[in-house]
Amino acid sequence: MAAAALVGARPLVEWLRLEWRPGTPLRTPSDRLAFRPVAGLEELVGLMTRVLDGTLDAYSRNDLSRMPAAEAAAESAAESAAFRRAGYTAFAHSLEMVWP
């Protein structure tokens, strides 16, 4: 990354995706955080719509400049489902650079 910065590149977006895998032990439930499956697509899109408010994610901000949050969330949920059906797994860390 330092070498890229020397020629004028700068980070555009950096993602961390955390996932729970079945069979992984969970901490004792608390009032602060609970893990459970979503009840369905409607609940998932509702949750995703709420977290888009104030997002710093460059791609999500671009989506929000072109469409309402609920539409962006529904599109993202559909894309994620398609990737899972195709056999892709979640990445752990990704960094995308913008070049001058």
Secondary structure, 3 states (H helix, E strand, C coil): CHHHHHCCCEEEEEEECCCCCCCCCCCCCCCCCCCCCCCCHHHHHHHHHHHHCCCCCHHHHHHHHHCCHHHHHHHHHHHHHHHHHCCCCCCCEEEEEECC
